């Protein structure tokens, strides 16, 4: 059988302009797709209205364009996909793989255990069989099993997690119709036929859930490659909340050279001098696509912004 051709993606949330940390994730996914002669798709993850900044999606696209990223299809906006998320949620509810939960945050203050995703829900509502006809009144949770999910991340190697013991019944849909990242990312990676997910280390903890959801929804499971996140001096992930600066359009070659080095790529002094002297971004991309080495990505969780 002919191997499936590579399809990669970059999926920014429009919570602010593109910052250096997102540029690193974008570059890694782009080079991995283009080096493998694949397609590279964009998805705007705009399903969390309170965290969105008006104009941020356009601003991110403009910055990517200015950096000469070339995407192969029209970007997909998650805000246009609510119907599909609900369809898949309904099938999980129908198969008793998801349930309604009436616990408020206050109810959970005392007995919530830690998980890599923040807090592990103790399962209070798992067997209450709340009526889901009017499910906008409740959070809807995935019913996870006492099951180990194993996978091999291209950067961090073999990993395994017990869904029930370590992660718990995560929220798939929040009250008032807000799909969660876990559900939307799984549905959309399948819809866009993504063969390998390249994203930041902070999302590695979601991977067992994404794999489990793929199994429940009969989707093919993509491969995964996580890259270290970029942190500031206080070891906080660069983000709008931690005051990360927007990428400036000036010094694009210099910025991209730093990104490549942070991603562990070896660039000769001579090449660097030539690129900078000629300010030749096209040549830098050509070189980077040809010489991309995913195995050289540092296997650390984070990298300090230089
Ligand atoms: N939207 C997420 C973010 O901006 C990335 C999601 C993903 O790549 O799976 O951090």
Boltz pocket constraint, residues with backbone or C-beta under 6 A from the ligand:
constraints:
  - pocket:
      binder: B
      contacts: [[A, 10], [A, 11], [A, 12], [A, 13], [A, 45], [A, 185], [A, 198], [A, 199], [A, 200], [A, 203]]
      max_distance: 6.0
